[in-house]
Amino acid sequence: MSAWTSHLGRDPLAPLLASENAAIAYFVERDLLDHEVGPLATVWELPEVKKIVRKQQTDGSWKAAASKANRGWKHQLTETWRQLRFLVDQYAMDRSHPAAAKACAFVLSCQSAEGDIRGILANQYAPYYTGALLALLCKAGFAGDPRVAKGMRWLLAMRQDDGGWVIGSPGMMGYAWRDVCALTSRWTVRPEQAFDRTKPFSAAGTGMVLRAFAHHPDHRHSPAAGRAAALLKSKMLREDNWSWYQHPDNWVRFQFPYWWNHLVSALDVCSLIGIPYDDVDIARALQWLVDHQLASGLWRESYSKIHKCSANRRSREAQLWISLSICRVLKRYWE
């Protein structure tokens, strides 16, 4: 076992390497064992990567599923984010690959004059999606792009008074749920402006926004990132401030590439921003991972009692990627 894995009861690397997943093996060797590996292009040539790229449209986007196609281009951006997560987060693709470069160009084409990436909630503000999209752009090599800088300034301008962000649109405070659904499913003239900066942050929203800060070299260690990360860690494994994703079990329903905020994604951004391993909230979260490691050495896809989790080929594959992402976080903290 490596020095950092000695903190665990079981070696997680052996089952990852034994999985016969070529991409998993590559990243275990590169990221967890610090071995010399071949070029990333070998990962990008894997059949599962080529399958994603084949479905990309000429404008760089991915087409939404047929059942959603009649609901407008917001789902085109949603589907593009969904697939770009796999290319950039899972397979470490960057702008040197034409598919990633085209996809990032499409995402940037959805930037509003104000600076946010708009379309997933129709014409409403969505800082949490903008943050998640900007994080992918940064990881793909666009951190120095002026449009990314504009997006980061917009995120800072959308903070609550406490330094965090809300889930949903901050311009729709106090709206009834039926009105939220109506306004986020059709294109309106302008975003709603019912801001209330005094409302507390949402961990679900703040965790997604902070991905952009964690992966931007100019913002990673900024006071704003540190302040928001302190808020995020204070809610780990606890109820959120908002009714959406409020139940503590939302923290232990994992996925990788990251979509919603959860314990592993939050630890990931906190470790990059610089919250130390002996911080009381971080230490508690790390111990939770230690305590919930399986006899196999891996971790479950979900420990939630409020969500269904089926055991099938997809979930077994997800378990490998989640365990890899957990190991990256643990190595970063313990090494």
C-alpha positions as CSV (number, residue, x, y, z in Angstrom):
1,M,0.0,0.0,0.0
2,S,1.1,3.6,-0.7
3,A,1.7,6.0,2.2
4,W,-1.6,7.7,1.9
5,T,-3.6,4.4,1.6
6,S,-2.3,3.3,5.0
7,H,-5.0,5.5,6.5
8,L,-7.5,3.1,5.0
9,G,-8.5,-0.3,6.3
10,R,-8.2,-1.8,2.8
11,D,-6.2,-1.2,-0.3
12,P,-8.5,0.5,-3.0
13,L,-5.9,0.4,-5.8
14,A,-5.8,-3.4,-6.3
15,P,-9.5,-3.7,-7.2
16,L,-9.3,-0.6,-9.5
17,L,-6.4,-2.1,-11.4
18,A,-8.1,-5.5,-11.6
19,S,-11.3,-4.0,-13.1
20,E,-10.0,-4.3,-16.7
21,N,-11.1,-0.8,-17.4
22,A,-8.3,0.7,-19.5
23,A,-9.1,4.3,-18.6
24,I,-9.3,3.5,-14.8
25,A,-6.0,1.7,-15.0
26,Y,-4.4,4.6,-16.8
27,F,-5.5,7.2,-14.2
28,V,-4.6,4.9,-11.2
29,E,-1.1,4.6,-12.6
30,R,-0.8,8.3,-13.4
31,D,-2.6,10.0,-10.5
32,L,-2.4,7.5,-7.6
33,L,0.8,5.6,-8.2
34,D,2.7,8.5,-9.9
35,H,4.0,6.1,-12.6
36,E,5.1,7.1,-16.0
37,V,2.3,6.5,-18.5
38,G,1.7,6.9,-22.2
39,P,0.1,9.9,-23.9
40,L,-3.5,10.8,-23.0
41,A,-4.3,10.2,-26.7
42,T,-4.4,6.5,-25.9
43,V,-7.3,7.1,-23.6
44,W,-9.0,9.4,-26.1
45,E,-8.9,6.5,-28.6
46,L,-10.9,4.1,-26.4
47,P,-14.2,2.9,-27.9
48,E,-16.3,4.5,-25.1
49,V,-14.7,7.9,-25.9
50,K,-15.2,7.6,-29.6
51,K,-18.8,6.7,-29.1
52,I,-19.4,10.1,-27.3
53,V,-17.5,12.0,-30.0
54,R,-19.4,10.4,-32.9
55,K,-22.7,11.8,-31.6
56,Q,-21.3,15.4,-31.4
57,Q,-23.0,17.8,-33.9
58,T,-21.2,20.1,-36.2
59,D,-21.7,23.2,-34.0
60,G,-19.9,21.3,-31.1
61,S,-23.1,20.5,-29.2
62,W,-24.9,17.2,-28.5
63,K,-28.5,16.8,-29.4
64,A,-31.0,16.3,-26.6
65,A,-33.0,13.1,-26.3
66,A,-36.1,13.0,-28.6
67,S,-38.5,13.3,-25.6
68,K,-36.9,16.6,-24.7
69,A,-36.3,18.0,-28.2
70,N,-39.5,20.0,-28.3
71,R,-38.6,21.9,-25.1
72,G,-36.1,24.1,-26.8
73,W,-32.4,24.6,-27.1
74,K,-31.8,24.7,-23.3
75,H,-31.7,21.0,-23.4
76,Q,-29.1,21.2,-26.1
77,L,-26.8,23.0,-23.7
78,T,-27.8,20.6,-20.9
79,E,-26.9,17.6,-23.1
80,T,-23.6,19.3,-24.1
81,W,-22.7,19.8,-20.5
82,R,-23.6,16.2,-19.8
83,Q,-21.3,14.8,-22.5
84,L,-18.5,17.4,-22.0
85,R,-18.3,16.2,-18.3
86,F,-17.3,12.7,-19.6
87,L,-14.8,14.0,-22.1
88,V,-13.1,16.5,-19.7
89,D,-13.7,15.2,-16.2
90,Q,-13.6,11.5,-16.9
91,Y,-11.2,11.2,-19.8
92,A,-9.1,14.3,-19.2
93,M,-9.7,15.7,-22.7
94,D,-8.6,19.3,-23.4
95,R,-8.7,21.9,-26.1
96,S,-6.0,20.1,-28.1
97,H,-8.7,17.6,-29.1
98,P,-11.1,19.0,-31.8
99,A,-14.2,17.6,-30.0
100,A,-13.4,19.3,-26.7
101,A,-12.4,22.5,-28.5
102,K,-15.7,22.6,-30.4
103,A,-17.8,21.7,-27.4
104,C,-16.2,24.5,-25.3
105,A,-16.8,26.9,-28.2
106,F,-20.5,26.0,-28.2
107,V,-20.7,26.5,-24.4
108,L,-19.1,30.0,-24.8
109,S,-21.5,30.8,-27.6
110,C,-24.2,30.5,-24.9
111,Q,-22.7,33.3,-22.8
112,S,-25.0,36.2,-22.2
113,A,-23.9,39.9,-22.4
114,E,-23.9,39.9,-18.6
115,G,-21.3,37.0,-18.4
116,D,-23.3,33.9,-17.4
117,I,-23.7,30.8,-19.4
118,R,-27.4,30.9,-20.1
119,G,-29.9,28.4,-21.5
120,I,-30.3,25.5,-19.1
121,L,-32.9,27.4,-17.2
122,A,-34.1,29.1,-20.4
123,N,-33.4,32.9,-19.9
124,Q,-33.2,32.7,-16.1
125,Y,-29.9,33.1,-14.1
126,A,-28.3,29.8,-13.0
127,P,-25.0,30.5,-11.1
128,Y,-24.6,26.8,-10.2
129,Y,-24.7,25.6,-13.8
130,T,-22.5,28.5,-14.9
131,G,-20.0,27.6,-12.3
132,A,-20.0,23.9,-13.3
133,L,-19.6,24.8,-17.0
134,L,-16.8,27.3,-16.3
135,A,-15.0,24.6,-14.3
136,L,-15.0,22.4,-17.4
137,L,-13.8,25.2,-19.6
138,C,-10.9,25.8,-17.1
139,K,-9.9,22.2,-17.1
140,A,-10.0,22.0,-20.8
141,G,-7.5,24.9,-21.1
142,F,-9.7,28.0,-21.4
143,A,-8.9,29.5,-18.0
144,G,-7.1,32.4,-19.6
145,D,-9.9,33.2,-22.0
146,P,-11.4,36.7,-21.5
147,R,-14.9,35.2,-21.7
148,V,-14.1,32.9,-18.8
149,A,-12.8,35.9,-16.8
150,K,-16.1,37.6,-17.5
151,G,-18.0,34.6,-16.3
152,M,-16.0,34.5,-13.1
153,R,-16.8,38.2,-12.4
154,W,-20.5,37.5,-13.0
155,L,-20.3,34.6,-10.4
156,L,-18.8,37.0,-7.8
157,A,-21.5,39.5,-8.5
158,M,-24.2,36.9,-7.9
159,R,-23.1,36.0,-4.3
160,Q,-25.4,36.2,-1.3
161,D,-24.3,38.5,1.5
162,D,-22.8,35.5,3.3
163,G,-20.4,34.8,0.4
164,G,-22.2,31.7,-1.0
165,W,-24.7,31.0,-3.8
166,V,-28.2,29.7,-3.9
167,I,-29.7,26.8,-5.8
168,G,-31.9,27.8,-8.7
169,S,-32.1,31.3,-9.9
170,P,-31.2,34.1,-7.4
171,G,-33.5,36.3,-9.4
172,M,-36.6,34.3,-8.5
173,M,-36.6,34.6,-4.7
174,G,-40.1,34.0,-3.2
175,Y,-41.6,32.7,-6.4
176,A,-44.2,29.9,-6.2
177,W,-43.0,26.6,-7.6
178,R,-45.5,26.7,-10.5
179,D,-44.0,30.1,-11.5
180,V,-40.5,28.8,-11.2
181,C,-41.4,25.8,-13.5
182,A,-43.1,28.1,-16.0
183,L,-40.3,30.7,-16.2
184,T,-37.5,28.1,-16.4
185,S,-39.2,26.1,-19.2
186,R,-39.7,29.0,-21.7
187,W,-37.6,31.9,-23.0
188,T,-38.6,35.2,-21.5
189,V,-37.5,38.7,-22.4
190,R,-35.1,39.0,-19.5
191,P,-34.2,37.1,-16.3
192,E,-36.3,37.7,-13.2
193,Q,-34.7,40.2,-10.7
194,A,-36.3,39.4,-7.3
195,F,-33.0,39.2,-5.5
196,D,-32.7,38.8,-1.7
197,R,-29.0,38.8,-0.8
198,T,-29.9,38.3,2.9
199,K,-31.0,34.7,2.3
200,P,-28.5,32.1,3.4
201,F,-26.3,30.2,1.0
202,S,-27.2,26.8,-0.4
203,A,-24.6,24.1,-0.1
204,A,-26.0,22.4,-3.2
205,G,-25.6,25.6,-5.3
206,T,-22.3,26.8,-3.7
207,G,-20.6,23.4,-4.2
208,M,-21.3,23.5,-7.9
209,V,-20.2,27.2,-8.3
210,L,-17.0,26.5,-6.4
211,R,-15.8,24.0,-9.0
212,A,-15.0,27.0,-11.3
213,F,-13.0,28.7,-8.5
214,A,-11.1,25.5,-7.7
215,H,-10.0,25.0,-11.3
216,H,-9.1,28.6,-12.1
217,P,-5.5,29.5,-11.2
218,D,-6.3,33.1,-10.5
219,H,-9.3,32.4,-8.2
220,R,-8.4,29.1,-6.5
221,H,-6.8,30.6,-3.4
222,S,-8.7,33.9,-3.5
223,P,-10.5,35.2,-0.3
224,A,-13.8,34.8,-2.0
225,A,-13.1,31.1,-2.7
226,G,-11.9,30.5,0.8
227,R,-14.9,32.2,2.3
228,A,-17.4,30.1,0.2
229,A,-15.5,26.9,0.8
230,A,-15.7,27.5,4.6
231,L,-19.5,27.8,4.2
232,L,-19.7,24.6,2.1
233,K,-17.7,22.5,4.5
234,S,-19.8,23.6,7.4
235,K,-22.8,21.9,5.9
236,M,-21.1,18.6,4.9
237,L,-23.3,15.6,5.9
238,R,-25.9,18.1,7.3
239,E,-29.2,19.5,6.1
240,D,-28.9,22.2,3.5
241,N,-30.4,25.7,4.1
242,W,-32.8,25.4,1.2
243,S,-35.6,22.9,0.6
244,W,-34.1,21.7,-2.7
245,Y,-31.6,18.9,-1.9
246,Q,-32.0,19.7,1.8
247,H,-31.9,16.1,3.1
248,P,-28.5,15.1,4.5
249,D,-28.6,11.9,2.3
250,N,-28.0,14.1,-0.7
251,W,-24.4,14.3,0.5
252,V,-23.9,10.6,0.1
253,R,-25.4,10.0,-3.3
254,F,-22.3,10.1,-5.5
255,Q,-21.6,10.4,-9.2
256,F,-18.6,10.9,-11.3
257,P,-18.2,12.9,-13.5
258,Y,-19.8,15.3,-11.0
259,W,-23.2,16.6,-11.5
260,W,-24.9,17.7,-8.3
261,N,-22.9,18.6,-5.2
262,H,-22.1,15.7,-2.9
263,L,-19.5,14.8,-0.2
264,V,-16.8,13.8,-2.7
265,S,-17.2,16.7,-5.1
266,A,-17.3,19.1,-2.1
267,L,-14.1,17.6,-0.6
268,D,-12.5,17.8,-4.1
269,V,-13.0,21.6,-4.4
270,C,-12.1,22.2,-0.7
271,S,-8.8,20.3,-1.1
272,L,-8.0,22.3,-4.2
273,I,-8.9,25.7,-2.6
274,G,-6.8,24.9,0.4
275,I,-9.0,23.9,3.3
276,P,-6.6,21.7,5.4
277,Y,-7.1,18.0,6.2
278,D,-7.2,18.7,10.0
279,D,-10.0,21.2,9.7
280,V,-12.8,19.8,11.9
281,D,-15.4,19.6,9.1
282,I,-12.9,18.1,6.6
283,A,-11.6,15.6,9.1
284,R,-15.1,14.5,9.9
285,A,-15.9,14.0,6.2
286,L,-12.7,12.1,5.5
287,Q,-13.4,9.8,8.5
288,W,-16.9,9.2,7.0
289,L,-15.2,7.9,3.8
290,V,-12.8,5.7,5.9
291,D,-15.7,4.2,7.8
292,H,-17.8,3.5,4.7
293,Q,-15.1,1.8,2.6
294,L,-16.4,-1.7,1.5
295,A,-14.7,-5.0,2.1
296,S,-13.7,-4.9,-1.6
297,G,-11.7,-1.7,-1.0
298,L,-14.1,0.4,-3.1
299,W,-17.0,2.6,-2.2
300,R,-20.7,2.4,-3.2
301,E,-22.3,4.6,-5.8
302,S,-24.8,5.7,-3.1
303,Y,-25.3,5.4,0.6
304,S,-28.6,7.3,0.5
305,K,-31.7,5.9,2.0
306,I,-33.9,8.3,0.1
307,H,-32.7,7.4,-3.4
308,K,-33.0,4.2,-5.3
309,C,-29.7,2.6,-6.5
310,S,-29.9,-0.5,-8.7
311,A,-27.1,-3.1,-8.9
312,N,-26.3,-3.5,-12.6
313,R,-23.5,-3.1,-15.1
314,R,-23.8,0.7,-15.1
315,S,-23.7,1.0,-11.4
316,R,-20.7,-1.3,-11.1
317,E,-18.9,0.9,-13.7
318,A,-19.9,4.1,-11.8
319,Q,-18.6,2.5,-8.6
320,L,-15.1,2.3,-10.2
321,W,-15.1,5.9,-11.2
322,I,-16.4,7.1,-7.9
323,S,-13.8,5.1,-6.0
324,L,-11.1,6.6,-8.3
325,S,-12.3,10.1,-7.5
326,I,-12.4,9.4,-3.8
327,C,-8.9,8.1,-3.9
328,R,-7.7,11.3,-5.7
329,V,-9.2,13.4,-2.9
330,L,-7.7,11.2,-0.2
331,K,-4.3,11.2,-1.8
332,R,-4.4,15.0,-2.1
333,Y,-5.3,15.3,1.6
334,W,-3.1,12.6,3.2
335,E,0.0,12.9,1.0
